Amino acid sequence: MSKAEWRSRITAERRSLVSEVRVREALALAATAARLPGEVVCAYVPFGTEPGSTTLLDQLADQGKRVLLPIVPDTPGPLEWAGFEGPSSLGPGKLRGLLEPTGRRLGPDTLGTADLVLIPALAVDDEGVRLGRGAGYYDRSLSFAAPDAALIAVVRDAELVRELPAEPHDVRMTGVLTPEHGLAPRPVID
């Protein structure tokens, strides 16, 4: 399948989920994320049908981690970042339905301070290829990550697939976080 076909299929599957499943999965993701190592975590506020909730962000903060969230820039380019200071520190973002931190913008290179980067994805394959929404914000941003940072895609268990189409600019994930399986490294070693 092409990237567009994968996106269409997964988006439709996500839309068909009942709210009880979404809530159960969000709580499982939050519980696992709270146990992940790292002092500085770049995360994101799930929107639309993305798995997770702000509970994950609260769990990270409750563990004493510094949580940074992305801000979509006015023109296409790498994401900017700002600190998460609780749900009241979030406001409407550039994209309809997206919440972003309202604090001081720290710039794209702030990603380099993170030990752990949690990245939204539609799917991840056995080799760490991540399928995003297609806007390229994370592909342009991840070059700012520290070389030893854990790049963890967050998906539903059904969104772990054997193989996805890959392009040279795609940044490979070092792991994947799912509600049922928790944290699993990428690439898969048989």
C-alpha positions in Angstrom: 0.0 0.0 0.0 1.1 3.6 -0.5 1.5 6.0 2.4 -1.9 7.7 1.4 -3.6 4.3 1.5 -2.1 3.5 4.9 -3.2 6.9 6.2 -6.7 6.4 4.9 -7.1 2.9 6.4 -5.7 3.8 9.8 -7.6 7.0 10.1 -10.9 5.1 9.4 -10.0 2.4 11.9 -9.3 5.1 14.6 -12.6 6.9 13.9 -14.5 3.6 14.5 -13.2 3.1 18.0 -15.6 3.5 20.9 -14.8 6.0 23.6 -14.4 3.3 26.2 -11.5 1.8 24.2 -9.9 5.2 23.7 -10.0 5.9 27.4 -8.6 2.5 28.4 -5.8 2.8 25.9 -5.0 6.4 27.0 -4.7 5.3 30.7 -2.4 2.4 29.7 -0.2 4.7 27.7 0.0 7.1 30.6 0.9 4.4 33.1 3.7 3.1 30.9 5.1 6.5 29.9 5.4 7.5 33.6 7.9 4.7 34.1 10.1 5.7 31.1 13.6 7.0 31.8 14.6 10.5 31.1 14.5 13.9 32.8 13.5 16.0 29.8 10.7 14.7 27.6 9.4 16.1 24.4 5.8 14.9 24.1 2.6 16.1 22.3 -1.0 16.8 23.1 -3.1 14.1 21.2 -5.7 15.5 18.9 -8.3 14.1 16.7 -8.1 10.3 16.8 -4.5 10.1 18.1 -4.0 7.7 21.0 -3.4 9.1 24.5 -4.6 12.0 26.5 -3.3 14.8 28.6 -3.2 12.3 31.5 0.1 11.1 30.0 1.5 14.6 30.2 0.3 14.9 33.8 1.9 11.5 34.7 5.2 12.6 33.2 5.2 15.9 35.1 4.1 14.2 38.3 7.3 12.0 38.0 9.4 15.2 38.1 10.2 15.2 34.3 10.4 18.5 32.4 7.8 18.1 29.7 8.1 20.1 26.4 5.3 20.3 23.9 5.4 21.2 20.2 4.1 24.4 18.6 3.3 24.3 14.9 5.1 27.2 13.3 3.4 29.8 11.1 5.3 28.6 8.0 6.3 25.0 7.2 9.4 24.1 9.1 10.6 22.4 12.3 8.4 22.5 15.3 9.0 25.0 18.1 8.7 23.9 21.8 7.4 25.3 25.1 7.0 23.9 28.6 3.9 22.1 29.8 2.7 23.6 33.0 -0.6 21.7 33.4 -3.8 21.6 31.3 -4.5 25.3 32.0 -1.2 26.1 30.1 -2.7 24.8 26.8 -4.6 26.9 24.3 -5.8 26.6 20.7 -3.0 26.0 18.2 -2.6 26.8 14.5 -4.4 23.6 13.4 -8.1 23.4 14.3 -8.7 21.2 17.3 -5.0 21.2 18.3 -4.0 22.4 21.8 -0.5 23.9 22.2 1.4 25.3 25.2 0.9 29.0 25.6 4.2 29.7 27.4 7.4 31.2 26.0 8.6 29.6 22.7 11.9 27.9 23.1 12.8 27.3 19.5 13.4 24.1 17.4 16.8 23.4 18.9 15.3 22.8 22.3 14.4 19.3 21.1 18.2 18.6 21.5 17.8 18.8 25.3 15.4 15.9 25.5 16.4 12.4 26.6 13.1 11.0 25.4 10.9 12.1 22.5 7.3 10.8 22.2 6.1 11.2 18.7 2.6 10.8 17.3 2.3 8.3 14.5 -0.3 6.5 12.5 1.8 3.3 12.2 5.3 2.0 12.8 6.9 -1.0 11.1 9.5 -3.5 12.3 12.4 -1.4 11.1 11.3 1.7 12.9 9.7 3.5 9.9 7.1 5.9 11.2 4.0 6.9 9.2 2.9 10.4 10.2 0.0 12.5 9.0 2.1 13.7 6.0 2.8 17.4 6.9 6.5 16.6 7.6 6.8 18.7 10.8 8.4 15.8 12.8 10.7 14.8 9.8 12.0 18.4 9.8 12.3 18.6 13.6 14.0 15.3 14.5 17.3 16.4 13.1 17.5 18.6 16.2 17.2 15.6 18.6 20.3 14.6 20.6 22.0 11.6 19.0 21.3 9.4 22.0 17.7 10.5 22.5 15.1 7.8 22.5 12.7 8.4 19.6 9.5 6.7 20.6 6.4 6.6 18.3 3.1 6.3 20.1 0.5 4.1 18.3 -2.3 1.6 19.0 -1.3 -2.0 19.1 -3.0 -2.7 15.7 -0.8 0.0 14.2 2.4 -2.0 14.5 2.9 -3.4 11.0 5.6 -5.5 9.3 6.5 -3.0 6.6 5.6 0.6 5.6 6.8 2.5 2.5 9.9 4.5 3.4 11.6 7.6 1.9 15.1 8.8 2.5 14.0 11.7 4.7 12.1 9.5 7.1 13.7 9.4 10.5 13.7 5.9 12.1 12.2 5.4 15.5 14.3 3.7 18.2 11.1 2.3 19.9 7.4 2.2 19.9 4.9 2.7 22.8 1.5 0.9 22.6 -1.3 0.5 25.1 -1.1 -3.3 25.4 2.6 -4.1 24.6 4.1 -1.0 26.4 7.5 0.0 25.1 9.1 -2.1 22.4 12.5 -1.4 20.6 12.8 -0.9 16.9 14.2 -2.4 14.7 12.7 -5.7 15.6 15.5 -8.4 16.1 14.3 -11.9 15.3 
